[in-house]
Amino acid sequence: MGVITWAQDPWARDVPIHIAWYLLWVSLFAGLAFLVVHAIWIRSRARTEALPEVIPPEMASCIPENVPRHSLPARIFHWVMAAAMLTLLLSAFLPRIGLRFPWVNIHWAAGVVLTLSIVFHIVHAVFFMDFWSIWPGKADMGNAWRSILGAFGNVGPAPGKPGKYPFGNKMYHLAIVACGLCMAITGMLMMSRVRTPFFTRNPYLFDDMTWGMVYLLHGFAGVTLIALVTIHVYFALRPEKLPITKAMVFGAMNREYYLEHYDPRQWACDAPASQ
């Protein structure tokens, strides 16, 4: 079973036209399998987890009752992007399983919203936020390695508390950035093949082989997003992660959760909520 569907152009050349649609179910299964494995791992780890690092009292006394985490523009971006991505997924894949509706206009409109939200976020992140706080660093790699060793029973130093964004958040962010940019760029190119108010339809912008590669990249990004969204929703609903989810709604988390899970030396809570 190939992962690419091929066709012949007028010159009898094989050109790709889209991904194999069974990858939709592969991605969904992969996301659900991750959920099961992670839930089992968390239950086993909870019995052997090291005691949390104690924060010096003089440092803890300076922490406000509600610790700012996400500014209002960051929260609006997150929920607009989430709505656009879900609309894109539903309008792309529901017709493939037999649900018929005028999906084309819905799909490209959601794509425009997603692209504009990404552009906004890039500008906001570069000029108004701590841009590098979301990217993995040397300390993150060290903590991740110690976590892996501890999961396999290795006796050694426990991983330190993270700053504002733990290693898992940062790696997920990298994945969603790659997936989202690929979807947005290829989607904007594909809009030249449909009638929209923005420009004249031009299906001959590229040759068949180039269009085929655009379709493949867009399709692979789309099915990858299914697994990523499944995993994201799972973590958002886990009981121990609910304060983080609430912070994406209300902008702040309580002091007790902050002190238990984060290192104030790496995430100064007296700074303005910026990301």
N, C-alpha and C positions, 0 to 999 in steps of 0.2 A: 504494500500500500504506500504509494508515494505521498509526499506532503505537498506537492505542487500539481495543479491541474494545467495541462498543456493543450494548445490548439495549433492549427496551421494558418499562417497568414496567406494572402493571395499568391505569394511566391513559393508556397509549399514549405516554408520554414517553420520549425517548431518554435512557438513563443509561449511563455507563461501567461496565464490569464487570471489566476487567483490561487489561493491556498486550498488545500483539501479541507472540506468543511468538517470532517470528523475531528480535526484539531480543536474545534470548539469544545467537544466533549472531553478531549484529552486535557485541555487546560482546566476545565471545570473539575475534573477528577483530581488533577494535580493539586489544585487549591484545596479541595476537601481532604485529600490525603495529608497535606501539610497540617491542616487543622487537627486531625486525629493524632498524628505523631507528636505534634507540639503539646497537645493537651495531656498525653500520656507522659511525656518528658517532664512537663511542669509538675505533675503529681509526684513523680519519683524524685525530682530535684528538691521539692519542698521538704522532704524528710531529712535531707543532708545539707541543706543550705547553711552557710556560715552566718553568724550573728552580724547584724548590720553595724557598720562603722559608727562610732559615737562622735557626734558633732560637739565641739567645745561649747560649754554653756554661754560664754560671752558672745560667741558667734550666733548661736541659736536665739539669743535674746533680741538680736537686731532684726530678726525676720518678721515681716508683717503678717497679720492673720491671713490675708489673701495675697498670694504671690502672683504678680502679673506674668502671663505666659504668652498670650497672643493678642496683638492689637486688633482693633475693629477692622481695618482694611485687610489684614491677613485672614481673619475669620470669614469675611465676605468672600474673598477670593476662594478660600477652601470650599465653601458650600456651593458657590457658582460653578467651580470646576467639577465638583462631585456631581451636581445635577446634569451638567453637560456630558460628562463621561457616561453616566448611567443612561442618559437619553441616546447617546451614540451607540452604546452596546445593545440596548433594546431594539432600536430602529435598524441596526445592522443584522442582528441574529434572529429576532423573532420571525421575520419573513422566511428565514431558512428552515424553520421548523413548522411552517404552514400557516402562520397568522398573517393574513393579508391586510394591509392598510397603506395609505399614501406615505410611505416611509422616506422617499427620496428627499422631499422638501424638509421634513423633520430632521433628517440626518445631516444635511449640509448646514441647516440653521444652527443646530447644536454644535457642529464643527466650527462655525464662525465664532460662537460664544466661547468655546474652549480656547480657540486661538487667541482671541482678544484677552481672555483672562490670563493666559500664559504670558503674553506680552506685558500686561500690567504687572504680573508677579515678578518678571525679570527686572523691570525698571524699579519696582518697589524694593526688591531684595538687594539690588546693587547700590542704590542711592539712599535708602532709608532704613536698612536693617543690618544686622551683623551677618554679612554675607557668608563668612567662612564657618559660622557656628554649626551649620548643617552638613558640612563635608567631613568625611572620616580623616582622623589624624593618627599619629603614632600611638598616643595613649589609648585610643579606641581599639587599635589592633592588639595591643598588649592585653587589655581587659577581655577582648573577645577570645584570645588564645587561652587565657587562664580559665575562662568560663568553659571552653571546650575540654580542657584537661580535667577540670573539676567534674564535668558531666560523665567522664569515663573513670572516675574514682581516683584520679591523681591527687596526692596530698601536696599541697603547695599554697602559696599566697592566694587569697581570695581576690577576685576582680574588684577594683575600686569603684566607687560610685561615679556615675557619669556627670557631665555638665547638662546643659539644657536638653540636648538630644542624645540619647543612648545610641550605641553602635547599630542596633537593629533599625532604629528610626532612620539613621543616616544611610544605611544600605538600601532600605526601602525607597527613600527619597531618590537615590541614584537610579534605581530601577524605574520609578514612575517618571522621572525626568526623561530618561532615554525613550521610554514607551510613549509618553505624551508628546515629545517633540517630533518623534517619527510619525505619529498619527496626524499631528497638526500640519506638518510640512507636506506629507504625501496627500493629505486630505485637501489642502488648498490647491495643490496641483490638479487633483481629480475634479475639482469644481469647474475647471475649464471645459469639462465634457458634459455638463448639465446646464440648463437654463436658469440663471439667477439674475437678480437686479444689478449685480456688481460689474459684470463684463460680458462681452459677447461670447457665446458658446464656440469653442474651437477644439474639436476632438483630434485635430491633426497637429497639436502642439509638439508632440513627440512621435517617434516611430513606434511600431508595435512592440519591439523588444523592450524599449525604454518604458513604455506604458506598463508592460507586464511586470517589470521590476518595481514600479511604483505600486501596482496592485499587491504584489507579494509583500512588500514592506508594510503597507497599510494593513493587510490582512494579518500578518504575523504580530504586529503591534496590537491589533484588536483582540486576538485570541489570548495574547499574553496578559492583556489588561483584565480579562475575566479572572484569571488566577490571582492577580494582584489585588483586585477589588474584593474578591472573596476573602483573602488573607487580611486585608485592611479592616473589613467589617468585623471579622472574627476578633481581632485584637481590640477594636473599639468597644466591643461588647463584653470582653472579659472583665470579671468583677474587679480585679486588681488594676485594670487600666481605665476604669470608668472616670476617675478624677481627671485623667488626661483628655478624655472625650468631652467631659463637661467644660474643661478649659477652652476647648475649641468652640463651645457655644457661648460661654459667659466671659471668657478671657483670662480667668485666673484659677488657681488651685489652692487648696488650704495648706496652711503652714505644716501640719503634721505629715501630710503626704510628701511635701517638698523635702522636709528634713529626713524622712525615711528613705527616699529614693534618689536624691540628688546631692551633689557636692557643692555647697555654697561657694567654695573657692574657685570652682569652674563656671558656675552660673550665679552671678551676683544678682540677687532678686531685687535690689534697690534700683537697678537700672530700669528704664522705661520698657514696657512690654513692646517688643519690636518684631517678633517673628512668629 
